[in-house]
Amino acid sequence: MKNITIYLAGPISGKTNYKELFDEAEFLLQNEGQVILNPAKLLEGMEDRDCLPVCLQLIELADYVVMLPGWKESLGATTEALYALRQGKIVHSWDMKYRKFYRLRWNPSNGHLEEHQIP
């Protein structure tokens, strides 16, 4: 059985504690047996301006994309969400505090990304 590959997306630029956020998410999801693509680790040392093209390639490898808290305030993370949806990926927004996932969808009628609670 193929392991599920998950790409983590969230705010990095200008955030001092982004590594802790990404590491916690990776740890919690790896306990479920998934392969995690963590850009906070994979792209360490790269210039910010060089990261987005690599991140978009990593999204191509993923089965799912998980948006971490704060993603709505991040231009890069929002771009990743839109790109993933355009590629037909399943995108979830994760409330890590309450361990709830929301399905992210593009609403063409109002031009917004919308979160829908997963039952």
LINHU-V27982 format. One record per pair of residues at least 4 apart in sequence whose C-alpha atoms are under 7 Angstrom apart, sorted by the first residue. I is the first residue (numbers start at 0). GAP is how many residues later the second one is. Records with the same first field share a line. If there is no record, write none. Layout:
I: GAP, GAP
//
This chain:
2: 31, 32
3: 30, 31, 59
4: 29, 30, 31, 57, 58, 59
5: 28, 29, 30, 31, 56, 57, 58, 59, 60
6: 29, 30, 31, 52, 55, 57, 58, 59
7: 29, 30, 57, 58, 59, 60
8: 56, 57, 58, 59, 68, 71
9: 57, 58, 59, 60, 61, 67
10: 4, 7, 59, 60, 63, 66
11: 6
16: 4
17: 4
18: 4, 21
19: 4
20: 4
21: 4, 16, 18
22: 4
23: 4
24: 4
25: 4, 10, 12
26: 4
28: 5
29: 4, 5, 6
37: 4
38: 4, 16
39: 4
42: 8
45: 4, 5
46: 4
50: 4
51: 4, 24
52: 4
53: 4
54: 4
55: 4, 24
56: 4
57: 4
58: 25
62: 26
63: 25, 26, 27
64: 25, 26, 27
65: 25, 26, 27, 28
66: 4, 25, 26, 27
67: 25, 26
68: 25, 26
69: 4
70: 6, 7
71: 6
73: 4
74: 4
75: 4
76: 4
77: 4
78: 4
79: 4
80: 4, 10
81: 4
82: 4
83: 4, 5
84: 4, 5, 6
90: 12, 13
91: 9, 10, 11, 12
92: 8, 9, 10, 11
93: 5, 6, 7, 8
94: 4, 5, 6
95: 4
100: 16, 17
101: 13, 14, 15, 16
102: 12, 13, 14, 15
103: 9, 10, 11, 12
104: 8, 9, 10
105: 6, 7, 8
106: 4, 5, 6, 7
//
